[in-house]
Amino acid sequence: MRFFTATGLLMRLRRAQQENRLDRELASIGKARLLIIDEFGYLPIDEEGSRLLFQIISDSYETRSIIYTTNIEFSGWGRVLGDKNMAAALIDRTVHHGRLIRFEGRSYRSEHALMTK
């Protein structure tokens, strides 16, 4: 299992790309049977970041499980990724074998916030 925030994953991939070791980093991430991408969509992703993320998800398609945590509906992924076509391709791969689990109710963090005590 590998756990990353979306921003952390992209920073890691960009650093590997700058250091000319992207293939090794992708192979390392690809060894995980489960990839968790947390906080997807909280910050916009630029064009290069979208390509890197697509590479991870495309390489994972039908070979490993991915969990995304997000509060962004699929209709907003184009805005996050800056490219509606890229978003459509990622969504297509995600929903083909995926399951959507929606949590509703009050926030654990809000209920246990120190500021409210």
C-alpha positions in Angstrom: 0.0 0.0 0.0 1.2 3.5 -0.8 -0.4 6.6 0.6 0.0 10.1 -0.8 -1.8 13.4 -0.8 -2.4 14.4 -4.4 -0.1 17.4 -3.9 2.6 15.2 -2.3 2.4 12.6 -5.1 2.8 15.3 -7.7 5.7 16.9 -5.9 7.4 13.5 -5.7 6.9 12.8 -9.4 8.1 16.3 -10.4 11.2 15.9 -8.3 11.9 12.5 -9.9 11.4 14.0 -13.3 13.8 16.8 -12.6 16.4 14.3 -11.4 15.9 12.2 -14.5 14.5 9.2 -12.5 10.8 9.3 -13.3 10.7 5.8 -14.7 12.2 4.4 -11.5 9.7 6.4 -9.3 6.8 5.2 -11.4 8.1 1.6 -11.1 8.4 2.0 -7.3 4.9 3.3 -7.0 3.7 0.6 -9.4 4.8 -2.1 -7.0 2.0 -1.3 -4.6 -1.2 -3.3 -4.8 -3.2 -0.4 -3.4 -2.6 3.3 -4.0 -4.4 5.9 -1.9 -4.5 9.5 -3.2 -5.8 11.7 -0.5 -7.2 15.3 -0.8 -7.7 15.0 -4.6 -9.0 18.3 -6.0 -8.2 20.5 -3.0 -5.6 22.4 -5.1 -5.7 22.8 -8.8 -3.3 20.7 -10.9 -1.4 22.3 -13.8 -1.0 20.6 -17.2 2.2 18.8 -16.4 0.8 17.6 -13.1 -2.3 16.3 -14.8 -0.1 14.3 -17.3 1.9 12.8 -14.4 -1.3 11.9 -12.5 -2.8 10.4 -15.7 0.4 8.3 -16.1 0.0 6.9 -12.6 -3.7 6.2 -13.0 -3.4 4.8 -16.5 -0.6 2.5 -15.4 -2.7 1.3 -12.4 -5.8 0.6 -14.6 -6.8 -3.0 -14.2 -3.6 -3.8 -12.3 -4.0 -2.3 -8.8 -6.6 -0.6 -6.7 -6.7 3.1 -6.2 -8.7 5.0 -3.5 -9.3 8.7 -4.0 -10.5 10.9 -1.2 -12.2 14.0 -2.4 -15.1 16.2 -2.0 -15.1 17.1 -5.7 -17.9 15.6 -7.9 -16.8 14.1 -11.2 -18.2 17.1 -13.0 -15.5 19.3 -11.2 -12.5 17.1 -12.2 -12.0 19.0 -15.4 -11.6 22.2 -13.4 -9.2 20.6 -11.0 -7.1 19.1 -13.8 -7.4 22.0 -16.2 -8.4 19.7 -19.0 -11.9 18.3 -19.5 -10.6 15.5 -21.8 -8.0 14.4 -19.3 -10.6 14.4 -16.6 -12.9 12.3 -18.8 -10.2 9.8 -19.4 -9.4 9.5 -15.7 -13.1 9.2 -14.8 -13.6 6.6 -17.4 -10.8 4.4 -16.0 -12.0 5.1 -12.4 -15.6 4.1 -12.9 -15.0 1.1 -15.1 -14.3 -1.2 -12.2 -14.7 1.3 -9.4 -17.1 1.8 -6.5 -18.2 5.2 -5.2 -18.6 5.5 -1.5 -20.1 8.7 -0.3 -19.9 9.6 3.4 -22.4 12.0 4.7 -23.0 13.5 8.0 -21.0 15.7 10.3 -17.3 16.1 10.1 -15.2 14.3 12.7 -12.7 17.1 12.7 -15.4 19.7 13.3 -16.9 17.7 16.1 -13.6 17.3 17.8 -12.1 20.7 17.1 -10.2 22.2 20.0 -11.6 25.6 19.1 -15.1 24.6 20.0 -14.3 23.3 23.4 
